[in-house]
Amino acid sequence: MNDKRMIILDTETTGINKIGIPHVNHRIIEIGAVEIIERRFTGNNFHVYIKPDRLIESEALKVHGITNNFLKDKPIFKDIVNKFLKYIQNSTLIIHNASFDLGFINQELNLLNQKIKTIDTFCNVLDTLKIARKLFPGKKNTLDALCTRYKINKSSRNLHSAILDAYLLGKVYLLMTNGQESLFFNTIVNSKKISSKPKKFIRSQNIPLKILYAKKQEIDSHIKYLQYMKRHNLCLWK
């Protein structure tokens, strides 16, 4: 598993079941995924619309604006599954409210009857909603609310879009975890156990450590960022 490769993922669907499990009786109609390697957007994105085996509910249409007519000539999930699975392999999936999207994706895999394992058995999954609830307990933590809180421009988001939402979530994630990734390790699903034995750090007694001093520009930037965090009540150490 390449922990430095992260895929920010979002889906749009035909609707949400009002009772019971959300994905029952509904299907995925759009998958959007954005690649981040070592905290940088690479531009290697995955985006596809999918023709479902049912009509889109009117309430869902109001959310994403994707029509049944638009999806008539789009591929079915079976046509794109191999390309999708190849794209997300060797990555950590970053998803907002992960159980929702995973429920839909795993249902699609199950409907193929190809004995493909569920996503969380071969990818780590990190839920940004859980991270947000730790950072901002008691506050609204939707993607819209987080974009507003972190001053991320979402003016182009008139309707939900899987690929646009994945990009916005990527920006939110980078700001939420700026130097804080290790604090949220327990939000990863199905991660490998960490060895409890500490590794010894051995250093030669005769080799002096090199001291790197911060430049004035770096110090000024750091002070400005601390002031920004104080103004917006983002100081996690308080």
N, C-alpha and C positions, 0 to 999 in steps of 0.2 A: 504493500500500500504506500503510495506516494502522498504523505501528509501535507506536502507543500502545494499539491495540485487540488484546487477546490472548484467545485461546480455549483454555482448558484442556480437553483432550479425552481420553476413554478409551472403550474398547469391551469388551464381553464376547462370547464366541464359543461355538460348539457343541463346540469342543475344539481340541487342538493336535496336529498331525501329529508322530508320534514320530521320523520320519526325513525328511530333506529340508527343504523350505520349510514353515514352520509353518502358513500359511494354506491350503495345498493340501488339497482335499476337505473343508474346514470353512467355516462361514459366520458372519457377525455376527448376534447376537441382541439386542444392546443398544448404544445410543450415548448417552453422556452428555457434555455440554459446558457449560462455565461461562465466562461473559464477564467479563473484567477490563479496565477502561479506566483508564489512568493509575494503575495499581497499586491499584485499588479494585474490589471485586466489585459488579456492577451489578444482579444479580438477573435479568438477561436470559439465561436458560439454555435449553438445548436437550436434551430427553430423550425417547427413543423406544425401545420394544421392537419387535423385528422377527421375523416368522415366517420361519424358514429353510426351505430345501428339503431338509432332512435331519433326523435325530434327533440329540439332544444326547448326547454321550458321558458315561458315569457319572462319570469323573474330573473332567470340567468341571462337572458338576452339583454335585459336592462343593465346588467353588470358589465358584460364584455362586448356586446354589440355584434357578436358573430352569428350570422344567420344560417339557416338550413340550406338556403340556396347557394351561399358562398362555399359551403363545404361539399357540394355535390360532386365536384371533380377532384377532391383531395384524396390522398391515399388512406387506406385503413391502417389500423395499428399494426397488423401483421406485416404490412409492407415496410414499415420503418423501424420495427423493433430491434433488428440486428444492428443497424446503424446507431440507434440510440444506446443500446447496451455497450457497444464498442466505445462510444464517446464517453460514457460515464465511468468506465472501468479505470481502476487505479486512481481513484479520487475520493475526496470527502465531499459528500453532498450537503450543501447549506440550504435549508428549506425553512420558510416561515410557517409555523403550525404543521410540522412534518407529517403527523399522522393522517392529515387530510389528503395531501398529495400522494403519500405512499399507499394509502388505502386504494386510491384510484389506479395507480400504476400497477400495484400488485394484482388487482382485480383483472386488469387488461392482460397481464402475463398469465394468469390462471385460465382465462377464457381461451387462450391459444392451445391449451392442452399439450404443451411441449415439455412439461416438467422443468420449466425454468424456475429457479429459486427466486424467492422474494428479494427485492432490491437491498434490503438491510442485511442480507446474508453475505453479500460480496462488496458492499460499500459502507464505509462509516457514514453516519447521518448525524448532522448537527442541527438542532432546532433553534432558530434565532428567536422564536417567541419565548422560549424558556430563558434565554439569555436576557431578553428585554425585561421579563418579569423579575429577574434578579436585580437588574440595574434600576428599574423604575417600578417598584412594588406599589400596587394600588392605582396605577395610572393606565390610561388607554395605550395599548401597545400594538395597534394595527400597523401595517406598513405605512399608511398615510400619516398616522400620528407620529411614527418614528422619523419619517422624512421631514415633517414639520419641526420636530424636536431638534434634529441635527442640521436644520436649514439646508436640506437637499432640494434642489429645484425639481418639482414634479408637475410643472405647468402643462407638459405635454400629455399628462395622464388624465384625460377626460373620461376614459373607460378603462377597465382592467385589460391588461394585455400580458400574456405570460412572459414574452421576451423583454418587454419594458419593465415589468415588475421584477424580473430576475436581475436586471441591471440595477434598478433602484435598491433592491435588497442587498446586492453586492456592495454598493456604496455605504449602506447602513451598517452592514456587517463589519466593514473595514473600520468605520468610526467607533462602533461599539466595542471592538476588540483591539483597539490601538494599544498594543503592548500588553493586552490582558488575556490572550488566548488560553493560557494555562489555567486561569481562574474558572473557565467554563468547560473544562475537559469532561466533567461528569454529565454534560448534556449530550455527549456523543453516544449514539445507540450502537450496541454490539461492538464496542471497541475492545482491542486486545488488552489483557490484564498487564499492568505495569509491575515489573519486578520490584519486590520490596527491599532487595539488597542494594544499598548505595554503592556506587562505583567509586573506587579510590582515585584521587587526583594526584598524580605524581609530577613534581617539578624539580628540575635540577637546582641544587643549592647555589650553583656558581653563575647562573644566567639571570641577570636582573630583568624585572618586568618592565616592558615599555609603557610609558605613561602618555596617553593621548589627551590633550587638553581641548576643550570645546572652543570653537572660534566665536568671535564676538557676534557674528550674524546668527550662529546657532543658539547662543545664549539669549539674544533678543527674541528669536522666534519662540524659544521655549517659554520665556516670560509672557509673551503675548498669548500663547496657547493656554497657559495656566490662568491668565486673566479671563480668557474666553470661558474656560471650564467653571471658574468661580461665578461669573455672571449668569451662566445657564445651569447652575447647581449640578454640575457633572463631576464634582470632586469625589471620587469613589473612596478615598482614604479618610473622609470625614465621617 
